Amino acid sequence: ISILIATPGRLLDHLKHTSSFLYKNLRWLIFDEAD
């Protein structure tokens, strides 16, 4: 993954429950939380 755009809650869900979710080579992380 080079660029990841996610809401904080969805990212946390993936970090906890998706074993194949690899962020070792992540270069950019963009949080988007709509109100």
PEHU-V888213 format. One record per residue. N is the residue number from 1. OMEGA is omega in radians with two decimals (999 if undefined). Layout:
N,OMEGA / N,OMEGA
This chain:
1,3.08 / 2,-3.12 / 3,3.10 / 4,3.07 / 5,-3.07 / 6,2.95 / 7,-3.12 / 8,-3.14 / 9,-3.14 / 10,3.09 / 11,3.12 / 12,3.10 / 13,3.12 / 14,-3.14 / 15,-3.11 / 16,-2.92 / 17,-3.11 / 18,-3.07 / 19,-3.13 / 20,3.14 / 21,-3.09 / 22,-3.14 / 23,-3.11 / 24,-3.09 / 25,-3.13 / 26,-3.12 / 27,-3.11 / 28,3.05 / 29,-3.10 / 30,3.07 / 31,3.10 / 32,3.14 / 33,-3.14 / 34,3.11 / 35,999
